[in-house]
Amino acid sequence: MTDSNLSKIKPKLRTQGRVSGNFGKNKVLAGSTLTDIGNGEVGCLPTKEEWLTQMLTIYPRMSLSWRRDMIPQLKQIAVTLNRLSELNLTINSYSL
């Protein structure tokens, strides 16, 4: 029986070179770099009061099924902001 060189192979720590692992092809980096984002203006989310006012404005133009689904959420916000009477007027004007 002959001696094999396989037991003498020492694994080498890879410290340089490309990052591969996709069968020899480079790995794709996800996302964008910060240079792609740009220097646009920073926006802000509407407050609960602004959101409720907007929803009451567009309420008459929405479909009947949309109105039925939105009433519980509108009531919850209206109670929090003490604007339930305004919501009831809007809902009763365009009854289901």
N, C-alpha and C positions, 0 to 999 in steps of 0.2 A: 504494500500500500504506500502511495506517495503522500508526502506532506503537502497540504494545500496552503496557498497564500491568503485565502479568504479570512482566516482568523487573524491575520496580521493587518487587515485594513482598519485604519483609525478614522472614525467619522470626523469631518472637519466642520467647525462652526462657521456658518456663513455670515460674514460681517460686511460684505459689500456686494454690489451687483443689483440687478433689478428685482423687484418683488414679483415673483411669479407663483404659480400654484394652479393655474388654469391650463394644465397640460402644456406648459412651456410658453403660453401667451401671457402678456402683461395683465395684471389685475386692473379692472376698471374702477376708478375712484368715483364715488357717488357724490351728488351735490354740486354746488357751484362755488367758485372762489369769491372772495369778498369784492373783487373788482367787477364782477358781473352784477352785483346788487345796485350799485350807483348811489348817488347822494340825493335821493328823493325826499320829499317832505314826510315827516313822521305824522301818522294819523292817530286817531284816538277812537275808542269805542263810545257809543252814545250812552248817556246816563239812562236810568230806568224811566225817568220822567220824559226824556226826549223820545225814547223807544215807544212808550205808551201813547204819546201824542201822535207819533207817526202811524202807529197801528190803528188808532181811532180815525185818522184821516183817510186811510186806504180801506178801512173796513167795508164801506158800502160797495166798493168796486170788486171785492173778492167773491169767489164762488160760494155757494151755499155750504158745500162740504168743508171748505177752508174755514168758513166762519164757525161752524160747529166744532171743529177741532181746536180753534184758537180761543174760544170763550173761556175755558178753565184757566189757561195761562194769563189771559187778559184780566180775569177777575183776581187772580192771585197778586199780580203787580198792582192793580188798582186799589186793592185793600191795603197793600203796603204803603202806597202813596196817598191814601185817603182821598181817592178820586173815584170811588165806586158809583156815586150818583151820576157822574159824567158818563161812565161806562154804561150804566143802565139806560140812560137816555139814548145813547148811540145804538145799543142793541135793540131797544124797543122800537126805535124809529125804523129799523130794518129787520123786523121780526122774522124768525126762521119759519 
